[in-house]
Amino acid sequence: MSAGLGIRIGSVTAVAALDTDPVTSVVKRSALDLRPGAAPCLADLRDRSTRNLIGGFSDRVGDPVELIDDDGRSHRAEDLYATAARALVAEVSAGTDSAPTVVVTHPARWTAYTAEVLGEALDRAGLADVTLVPESVATMRWLEVTRGPQSDGLAVVYDLGASALDVTLMRTGADAGVVGSGVHSQEFGGAQFDHAIMQYVLDTVSGSQSFEFDPFDPDTVGALVELRARCAEAKEQLSYDTSTSLTVDLPGLHTEVRLVRSEVEELVRASLLGSIAVVRDAVTAAGLDVTDIDQVVLVGGSSAIPLVAELMSSELRVPVVAGPRPELTIAIGAAILGSDIADATAADNAAALAAVPTMAVASAAAAAPMPRPTPRPAPTPTVVESESGMSGRKKAGIVAGSVVVLALLAGGGLSVGTALTSDNTTPAESSSQTSSSETAAPGTTTAIAGGESTAPPTGENGAAAAGSEGSATTVVNADGTVTQIDPATGAPVAGAPAPAPAPAGNGAASVPTIPPVAAPTVPNYQPPAVPAPQAPQIPNVQVPTYQGPTLGDVGQDVGQGLGGVVGGVGDGLGGVVGGLTGR
């Protein structure tokens, strides 16, 4: 099973921890060695050299200003951060059976944009499956594993690192989460403690021996840098021992100085009390009281000083929790989270594999052909007899026949009406169209519209109508009048109006002529002539003529003036010469 690997990269140190038994950890300087021709790697913690090393990138993630190395090459801070993380993964996971599940932590104060920028840089560095979590979340996971499930309460994460202090308030229990925005202060940190210890060592040495050195000499500067690094090591040593010694090697001076824990604690006490005041401010800013704090969790390398836990407990009156190596706490918590992610992924894969046989059976059942249902027998038609003994089928036939007859009658009536009113109907077509009420039998005549036929009117049974023989025949004239015709003589009955003359043509009724309608006359509209605009008349302005002196006049005046001056000078010179010569 894959193990979790947690990474925390700070401003001075970079830590990686593998969740194994026991925990495998690596601590490096947060400085990348980018020498040409070699794979990038982090410098060792005790390495004092600075050649080909570039650091300070952990606090510059998301900064558009790039960092410049010794060779003049520019690098983005997030890319350097991702390169450092890849180097740690390669070093810690070397020799493991499977690739670990990597979790990288970042400060809780980072914005979502900064975390996203780092995630994209990790993808470019080949760490696409990395999970990013805040450092406070990794700390609380470590607390749950090492101290058991947490009840509802308020925990303060006190992270005292090499260059800054971060205070984060965390809810525990059912409502676990971050409270407030936290505090980040660069006034407190291990670097300030190292500087105070070095000043103490120099004062001790100068009080016992007299020596002078040039602080601007390159050798002296290098010696002071080395002395400060030794003071930092002595501080870390005094976190676990009560006394230690360090070597002071300066130009013209070489000696040993013994340090005791109590002396160092007095040097940093005031600074630690100031950091506790920052904790109070953070609680107050979150709308809480110091009495609401249930516990304080110490993380960061500088919080390993025993005086930190002592002052925190006495000033805040709360339990203080710290691991054996506080500088590893966050990385170990991230490694535990990585193991949790690996276990959850393995459980999901196992569940998916267990569901494969069931899915196969379901798929096979779905693919099998469904049996066809047995067809039902067709229903047997039932003959329903009416009360009079007639079946429903016969009734339906009679009704259908009646409908057809009515349709035919309706069509015939429409034809007769059309024949009587249409001008385009020929005599042959009109003689073939009859109505249901007026049926002509062979050998009968009917007078229609001023014309005569050779068949007399008949009755309903085809015989001659009663009273038709020897009686006058009624003729409807074209003008609408009625004339009685004597069948014996063929002449109008006495006293009846004469029939109107038949119209020319085929004997059909005449159609009144519609007089033509004259088209309306559209008046010829002539638009009024619009005169074209005329250009405005510009008045003739008389330009005044200059009447003053001309250039010629000026030249003449100047010439006369110059001539007068020259003449006067000549006369003067002549007088002077005459006076000198006596003439």
Sequence and secondary structure as in RCSB ss.txt:
>XXXX:A:sequence
MSAGLGIRIGSVTAVAALDTDPVTSVVKRSALDLRPGAAPCLADLRDRSTRNLIGGFSDRVGDPVELIDDDGRSH
RAEDLYATAARALVAEVSAGTDSAPTVVVTHPARWTAYTAEVLGEALDRAGLADVTLVPESVATMRWLEVTRGPQ
SDGLAVVYDLGASALDVTLMRTGADAGVVGSGVHSQEFGGAQFDHAIMQYVLDTVSGSQSFEFDPFDPDTVGALV
ELRARCAEAKEQLSYDTSTSLTVDLPGLHTEVRLVRSEVEELVRASLLGSIAVVRDAVTAAGLDVTDIDQVVLVG
GSSAIPLVAELMSSELRVPVVAGPRPELTIAIGAAILGSDIADATAADNAAALAAVPTMAVASAAAAAPMPRPTP
RPAPTPTVVESESGMSGRKKAGIVAGSVVVLALLAGGGLSVGTALTSDNTTPAESSSQTSSSETAAPGTTTAIAG
GESTAPPTGENGAAAAGSEGSATTVVNADGTVTQIDPATGAPVAGAPAPAPAPAGNGAASVPTIPPVAAPTVPNY
QPPAVPAPQAPQIPNVQVPTYQGPTLGDVGQDVGQGLGGVVGGVGDGLGGVVGGLTGR
>XXXX:A:secstr
   EEEEEE SSEEEEEE SSS EEEEEESEEE  TTS  EE  TT    TTEEE  TT TT SS EE TTS EE
 HHHHHHHHHHHHHHHHSTT SS  EEEEEE TT  HHHHHHHHHHHHHTT TT EEEEHHHHHHHHHHHHH S 
 SEEEEEEEE SS EEEEEEEEGGG EEEEEEEEESSSSHHHHHHHHHHHHHHHHHHHS     TTSHHHHHHHH
HHHHHHHHHHHHHTTSSEEEEEEEETTEEEEEEEEHHHHHHHHHHHHHHHHHHHHHHHHHTT  GGG  EEEEES
GGGGSHHHHHHHHHHH S EEE SSGGGHHHHHHHHHHHHHHHHHHHHHHHHHHHHHHHHHHHHHHHS       
         B TTS BHHHHHHHHHHHHHHHHHHHHHHHHHHHHHH SS  HHHHHT   SS    TT    BTT
B  S   B TTSSB TT TTS EEEE TTS EEEE TTT SB TTS       SSSS                  
                      S  HHHHHHHHHHHHHHHHHHHHHHHHHHHHHHHT 
